[in-house]
Structures are given as structure tokens and as C-alpha cells.
Amino acid sequence: MNALRKSGPVLLAISMIFFGIQYVRAGSYVGGLPPVAPWAPGGTVGADLTGVLLMAGGASILIGKRARAGATLIAWFFLLCVIDMLLTHWHGVLYDGVDRTRALEPLALSGAAFALISILPSRMGLLMRSAAWQTKFGGWLFALSLIVFGYQHYLYATFIATLVPAWIPFHSFWVYFTGVGFVVTGLAILVERFGARLASTWLGIMFLLWFVLLHIPRAVKMNTRDEWNSAFVALAMAGASFIVARVMPVNDSAISLR
């Protein structure tokens, strides 16, 4: 379990680099590719700058050079993109499932990046002292996103069931089970008790299994940009879950597998 948690920054960093490459290749903002909404201004220049920013931030985390700066850059950039969506497209975020997901995914990843700041080494005492609020704030952002994800599993259960591979039985059961898992994990992270560390770890394992068993086969078979983007969103969420698990208390009134 501890080895999986330690893989969180690597998985997140690889996903950021992939997102950056996708922005540069597309030359535009693409739906389903966090964190920028497809209707945002900037065109090709904006997409290229976003790509470079994400690649630089991801690479800094991956190689461990100025990793804290890279995590800070990703955390604030993703959060600002979510704020922009809420200000310019609030009706869609509130009432449309696709637009809501476009906001929630970068919100969750922003939260994980804030949490990551506190577990990266730093020689600056000021940064270390400021890590407490970043950890708490990041956990809240991630947890709130999970709770809404869980709600969406009930709201769009019929559609989500069609995404479950045919060889897995009881599609509807797994949709509702996953929805419950999102909500329970989100609530546990919010209060930092009731097995939050373990629940977030298992959430990361679930996302990692989705990446391997669901998204990669679909991406290879269909070979579309959207499918590959969805695959690496799942990988990023796996990394985010492991990162949040690392900042949760070890002894939180539940069994914690170290």
C-alpha cells in the first residue's frame, strides 16, 4: 500500500506531461482534456502555452527538480481554470453533466497538487510552514469533487453502465457501488477520519484498474484523441488519490494498511 501511495506524484506527473503534449498537438482547447474549457479564449497560442506549462510542471515533479514549484504551478493553474468556468459558464457547470465534469476533474487534480506541495522536499522554511493550509485546502477540493462524482453516478447511471466492459457482470451494481465509494471516501477525507487514508488508497487502486482494464483497451481499439485523454485522466486521478492518501492521518479511527 505504501509503495502505491508513493507512486502518486509519478502518475500525476506523467499525466500532466501527456496533457501538455495533447494541447500542443491539437493546437486548440479540447473538450475532455483538463484543465482548460474548450470555449476559453486564446486559440492556438493559448493551447501551446498551456501545453508548455503542463509539460514543464509535470517534468519538474517527475525528475524532482523544482518539484514544489511545478506542483504549485499546476495547483493554481487548474484552480484558476475552474474559477473561470464557474464565472463564465456557471449555468452549464450547474445543470449539464459534461460541463460539470469538465470543472470537477481539474478541481480534483488541483486539490491533489495542493496536497502534493506539502510532501515535496524544500529548503525554504517559509514554504514548509505554509504547507498545512495547502494540505487541508487540497483535501477539501479533492473530497468535494468526489462527492459530486458520486452523485453523478446516480444521476447518469444508465449511461455510465454502458462504459463498463461487457465481460464484467452486473454493470448497474458496479455503477452504484462506485458512486457510494466516491461519496464515502469524499466524506472521510473532509473530516480526516473513518479510514480516509485507506479509502483514498483504494480509490487510487480503482482508478488505476480503470486505466488498465477499461480505458487503455478502449483507447487502443478506437484510437481517438478523446479516448486517450480519458485514459490519462483516469491515471491522473489514480495519482491524485494516492497523493491525498499520503497526507491523511495514519491513525484515523480505522484500520490502515501501511
ABEGO torsion letter per residue (X at the ends): XAAAAAAAAAAAAAAAAAAAAAAAAAGBBBBGBOABBAABBGEAAAAAAAAAAAAAAAAAAAAGBGAAAAAAAAAAAAAAAAAAAAAAAAAAAAABAAAAAAAAAAAAAAAAAAAAAAABBBABAAAAAAAAAAAAAAAAAAAAAAAAAAAAAAAAAAAAAAABBAABBGAAAAAAAAAAAAAAAAAAAAAGBGGAAAAAAAAAAAAAAAAAAAAAAAAAAAGBAAAAAAAAAAAAAAAAAAAAAAABBABAGBBBBX
